[in-house]
Amino acid sequence: MQKINYRGTEINKIQFSEIESYLEEKSMNVDAVFNMIADENEYAYVSNGFIRGLKAEENEPGEWHHYFQKESDGHFVAGKMMFN
């Protein structure tokens, strides 16, 4: 995992395969999540909270965390994904 500091936000660049089993444990549609957050090199850019949310045994109702899509010009666009 690589840490990227972007405009005061810490973003984690992580290989999607490293979070796949966590998504499965949470009964998330892995293919849909991949299409939503992974880039062409199969990396995902996610917040620290996103990683904590994946590793948590249970998530709060309405819990969501940020993921980021890297644009071709190097900027990041934030999105949010619900965890339940």
C-alpha positions in Angstrom: 0.0 0.0 0.0 1.3 3.4 -0.9 0.2 6.6 0.9 -0.5 9.7 -1.3 -1.1 13.1 0.2 -3.4 15.1 -2.0 -4.7 18.5 -1.0 -4.5 17.7 2.7 -6.1 14.3 2.3 -4.3 11.0 2.8 -5.2 8.5 0.1 -4.2 4.9 0.1 -3.2 3.3 -3.2 -3.9 -0.4 -2.9 -4.0 -3.3 -5.2 -7.7 -4.2 -5.5 -7.0 -7.9 -4.9 -5.8 -7.0 -1.4 -9.3 -5.9 -0.4 -11.3 -8.4 -2.4 -11.8 -10.9 0.5 -12.9 -8.1 2.8 -15.6 -7.1 0.3 -16.7 -10.7 0.0 -17.0 -11.0 3.8 -19.3 -8.0 3.8 -21.4 -9.6 1.0 -20.6 -6.8 -1.4 -20.8 -7.4 -5.1 -17.0 -7.6 -5.8 -17.4 -7.0 -9.6 -19.6 -4.0 -9.1 -17.2 -2.5 -6.6 -14.2 -3.2 -8.9 -15.9 -1.4 -11.7 -16.7 1.5 -9.4 -13.3 2.0 -7.7 -10.5 0.2 -9.6 -8.4 1.9 -12.2 -7.0 0.2 -15.4 -4.1 -1.2 -13.5 -6.4 -2.7 -10.8 -5.5 -0.2 -8.1 -8.0 1.3 -5.8 -7.5 4.7 -4.1 -9.3 4.8 -0.8 -9.4 6.7 2.5 -8.1 5.4 5.8 -11.8 5.2 6.9 -12.5 3.0 3.9 -9.9 0.5 5.0 -11.1 0.6 8.7 -14.6 0.1 7.5 -13.6 -3.0 5.5 -11.8 -4.5 8.5 -14.6 -3.8 11.0 -16.7 -6.7 12.1 -19.8 -4.7 11.7 -20.6 -1.4 10.1 -23.1 1.2 11.4 -26.4 1.8 9.6 -25.8 4.3 6.8 -22.0 4.1 7.1 -20.0 5.2 4.1 -16.4 5.9 3.2 -14.5 7.7 0.5 -12.8 6.2 -2.5 -11.0 8.3 -5.1 -10.8 8.1 -8.9 -7.5 9.3 -10.4 -8.1 11.5 -13.4 -5.7 11.5 -16.4 -4.4 14.9 -15.3 -3.3 13.5 -11.9 -6.2 15.0 -9.9 -8.5 12.9 -7.8 -12.3 12.9 -7.7 -13.9 11.7 -4.4 -16.8 9.3 -4.3 -18.5 7.6 -1.4 -19.5 4.0 -1.0 -22.1 2.7 1.4 -20.9 -0.1 3.6 -24.3 -1.7 4.4 
